[in-house]
Amino acid sequence: MDQAIYDHHESLNRLPRRNGRARNYNDTEEQLRHTIANYFGMISLIDHNVGRILDAIASKGVLDNDTIVIFTSDHGDWLGDHGMMLKGPMFYEGLLRVGFLIKGPGIPAGKVVGDPISNTDVAATLLDYAGVESFYSMHGRSVRPMVESSSTSRDYAYGEWDLNPEHWGLDLKLRVVRTKRYKMTVEVNSGAGELYDLADDPAETVNRFESDRVVRKELEEMLNERPPDELKDPLTPSGVH
């Protein structure tokens, strides 16, 4: 990998100083460089094969007028942020923030939505564009109104990460809410948390969970508005009138 790419990644330069234990099995600098190069290679592989899929759809004549395409990821690259690599039960920006590209009929080219959204919005968005009403309670909300109109906005988005103690040996229940400016993560069992002002502290180094009680209360109220998990009865059983 080009040395300039590695040097430009500021968080990687902090990696050995921030937390040497976060390296994979005490990887050397050279091994870390190979890991990053492999990751970039996999991204190129995904891009290439997504292109093949789009070309195949286009060859059927249905790409531009009959197909909605959403390109996103389940987590960010996490290549050195906070002195760690790969992924884990945490909600720092390097892991939480991903791209979300959408293309299709009626979707304006070049439109950028700056409001917080979530991958749980994918299903709701596709149903909306397909003209299908959801038949059960969904946590996700369609992003179509924000894509097609500048007058529609969203204040915050949720995230969750639970670790099963039987599987991981650790009972961890993380809940996160993110606005345009703030992000707060709370561990349900212990009540511990992290609160960051992303405008003043984009690297998330100053935890304001205890010091900024006003913002914390506002974000806690947002977390408490989380939709329930109960499902509505989706269908009338066959033969029942």
HELIX and SHEET records of a PDB file:
HELIX    1   1 GLN A    3  HIS A    8  1                                   6    
HELIX    2   2 GLU A   10  ARG A   18  1                                   9    
HELIX    3   3 GLY A   20  ALA A   22  5                                   3    
HELIX    4   4 GLU A   29  SER A   59  1                                  31    
HELIX    5   5 LEU A   63  ASP A   66  1                                   4    
HELIX    6   6 ASP A   81  GLY A   83  5                                   3    
HELIX    7   7 GLU A   93  LEU A   96  1                                   4    
HELIX    8   8 ASP A  121  ALA A  130  1                                  10    
HELIX    9   9 ARG A  144  GLU A  148  1                                   5    
HELIX   10  10 PRO A  165  TRP A  168  1                                   4    
HELIX   11  11 ARG A  213  ASN A  224  1                                  12    
SHEET    1   A 2 VAL A  69  THR A  72  0                                        
SHEET    2   A 2 PHE A 100  LYS A 103 -1                                        
SHEET    1   B 4 ALA A 157  LEU A 163  0                                        
SHEET    2   B 4 LEU A 172  ARG A 178 -1                                        
SHEET    3   B 4 TYR A 182  GLU A 187 -1                                        
SHEET    4   B 4 GLY A 193  ASP A 197 -1                                        
END                                                                             
